[in-house]
Amino acid sequence: MSAGEIIGLVAVLVFLVLVAVIAVPLLKLGRTLDETTLTIRQVREQSQPILSQASTTVAQVNSNLERVDGITGNAENVSSNVAALTSVFAATLGSPLIKVAAFSYGVRTAAKKKREGAAQASAARSAKDERRSRRASRRAA
């Protein structure tokens, strides 16, 4: 064998070693890509039911919110009707009730003063009668 053939043979061997060294990471990379593809497929298969359930849940929540909006509108109408009824009641019966309350307060106050006046008059009469009886007993003595 000549020197050129030996160099060619060494070059071929070096090339084969280089191919073998590069082939191992490429094979590992291929397996990694296969595993990644499998994982992505599994995630997609598992996430589709979850997403469809989430979509169904959102649709149900939206329908419930529409019902709540209706209930809220009805509650608003009821509160405005109660406010109107209260103002009508206050306008219709408020003034007469205030007058009745004021009149009853006046009657109670007058009755109280009359009782106090009667008690004072009775006390004054008994004091006057007592003075008269003392005077009469002094005159008689």
Backbone torsions as a table, in degrees:
resi	resn	phi	psi	omega
1	MET	NA	140.9	-178.1
2	SER	-90.0	169.4	-178.1
3	ALA	-64.7	-34.3	179.2
4	GLY	-67.9	-37.4	179.4
5	GLU	-69.2	-37.5	179.4
6	ILE	-66.7	-42.3	178.3
7	ILE	-64.0	-39.7	177.9
8	GLY	-64.8	-41.3	179.0
9	LEU	-65.5	-40.9	177.6
10	VAL	-64.9	-39.7	179.4
11	ALA	-64.4	-39.9	178.5
12	VAL	-65.3	-42.0	179.3
13	LEU	-64.7	-42.4	177.4
14	VAL	-62.4	-41.1	179.1
15	PHE	-63.9	-41.1	178.6
16	LEU	-65.0	-40.3	177.2
17	VAL	-64.6	-42.1	178.2
18	LEU	-62.1	-43.2	178.0
19	VAL	-63.1	-41.5	179.7
20	ALA	-65.3	-41.9	179.5
21	VAL	-65.0	-39.6	180.0
22	ILE	-76.6	-31.2	-176.6
23	ALA	-67.2	-36.0	-178.3
24	VAL	-62.2	-51.8	177.7
25	PRO	-64.0	-33.7	178.9
26	LEU	-66.1	-38.8	177.1
27	LEU	-65.5	-42.2	177.6
28	LYS	-63.8	-40.6	177.4
29	LEU	-62.8	-39.5	177.7
30	GLY	-62.9	-42.9	177.7
31	ARG	-64.7	-39.4	178.4
32	THR	-62.6	-42.8	178.1
33	LEU	-65.1	-37.4	176.8
34	ASP	-63.6	-44.2	178.4
35	GLU	-63.9	-40.5	178.4
36	THR	-62.9	-43.2	178.4
37	THR	-61.9	-42.6	179.1
38	LEU	-64.5	-42.7	179.2
39	THR	-63.7	-43.3	178.6
40	ILE	-62.8	-40.2	178.8
41	ARG	-63.3	-44.3	179.8
42	GLN	-64.8	-41.9	178.3
43	VAL	-62.2	-42.3	178.8
44	ARG	-62.8	-43.8	-179.3
45	GLU	-65.1	-36.3	-179.8
46	GLN	-79.6	-28.8	-177.0
47	SER	-82.7	-22.7	-179.9
48	GLN	-61.9	-46.5	176.7
49	PRO	-63.7	-37.4	179.2
50	ILE	-63.5	-43.9	179.6
51	LEU	-65.9	-37.6	178.6
52	SER	-68.9	-37.9	176.0
53	GLN	-65.8	-39.8	177.9
54	ALA	-63.6	-39.6	178.0
55	SER	-63.9	-42.9	177.8
56	THR	-63.2	-42.5	179.6
57	THR	-62.7	-43.4	178.9
58	VAL	-63.2	-39.5	178.1
59	ALA	-64.2	-41.5	178.5
60	GLN	-66.4	-40.7	178.3
61	VAL	-63.1	-40.6	178.3
62	ASN	-62.8	-40.9	178.9
63	SER	-66.9	-38.8	176.9
64	ASN	-65.7	-37.5	177.7
65	LEU	-64.8	-35.6	176.5
66	GLU	-64.3	-39.6	177.4
67	ARG	-66.3	-40.1	178.6
68	VAL	-64.0	-37.6	176.4
69	ASP	-60.6	-41.8	177.5
70	GLY	-63.3	-42.8	179.3
71	ILE	-64.5	-40.9	178.9
72	THR	-63.3	-41.1	176.9
73	GLY	-62.6	-41.8	177.9
74	ASN	-64.5	-40.8	177.8
75	ALA	-63.6	-37.0	177.4
76	GLU	-64.0	-42.4	177.7
77	ASN	-63.3	-41.8	180.0
78	VAL	-63.0	-44.0	-178.9
79	SER	-65.9	-37.2	177.4
80	SER	-68.5	-36.3	176.6
81	ASN	-65.7	-39.8	178.0
82	VAL	-65.0	-40.1	178.3
83	ALA	-63.7	-41.9	178.5
84	ALA	-65.4	-41.8	179.1
85	LEU	-63.9	-38.7	178.3
86	THR	-64.2	-43.2	179.5
87	SER	-66.6	-37.5	176.8
88	VAL	-64.8	-43.7	179.2
89	PHE	-61.8	-44.7	-179.7
90	ALA	-63.7	-40.1	-179.5
91	ALA	-70.6	-37.0	-175.3
92	THR	-81.1	-49.9	-172.6
93	LEU	-107.6	-12.0	-175.6
94	GLY	-62.9	-50.5	-177.9
95	SER	-64.5	-47.4	177.5
96	PRO	-62.7	-36.6	178.6
97	LEU	-65.9	-38.4	177.6
98	ILE	-64.2	-41.4	179.2
99	LYS	-64.9	-41.5	178.6
100	VAL	-64.0	-42.3	179.4
101	ALA	-63.6	-43.0	178.8
102	ALA	-64.7	-41.4	179.5
103	PHE	-63.5	-45.1	-179.3
104	SER	-65.6	-35.4	175.9
105	TYR	-63.9	-42.9	178.4
106	GLY	-62.4	-42.1	179.4
107	VAL	-64.4	-43.6	179.2
108	ARG	-62.3	-42.9	-179.8
109	THR	-63.8	-43.1	179.9
110	ALA	-65.1	-41.3	179.3
111	ALA	-64.8	-39.1	179.1
112	LYS	-64.2	-44.7	179.3
113	LYS	-65.3	-36.6	179.0
114	LYS	-65.3	-42.5	178.1
115	ARG	-64.0	-41.6	178.3
116	GLU	-65.0	-40.5	178.7
117	GLY	-65.3	-40.8	178.8
118	ALA	-65.3	-39.0	179.0
119	ALA	-66.2	-40.7	178.8
120	GLN	-66.9	-41.2	179.1
121	ALA	-64.3	-40.7	178.8
122	SER	-64.3	-41.2	178.5
123	ALA	-65.9	-40.1	179.3
124	ALA	-65.3	-42.0	179.2
125	ARG	-63.8	-43.2	-179.1
126	SER	-67.1	-35.9	176.7
127	ALA	-65.9	-41.1	179.6
128	LYS	-65.8	-43.2	178.7
129	ASP	-63.7	-36.7	179.1
130	GLU	-66.7	-42.2	178.1
131	ARG	-63.4	-41.8	179.0
132	ARG	-62.5	-42.0	-178.7
133	SER	-67.5	-35.1	176.8
134	ARG	-66.8	-42.6	178.3
135	ARG	-62.0	-42.2	-178.5
136	ALA	-66.0	-37.1	179.5
137	SER	-71.5	-31.0	176.6
138	ARG	-71.1	-40.3	179.5
139	ARG	-66.3	-36.8	-178.7
140	ALA	-72.8	-21.6	-177.4
141	ALA	-84.8	NA	NA
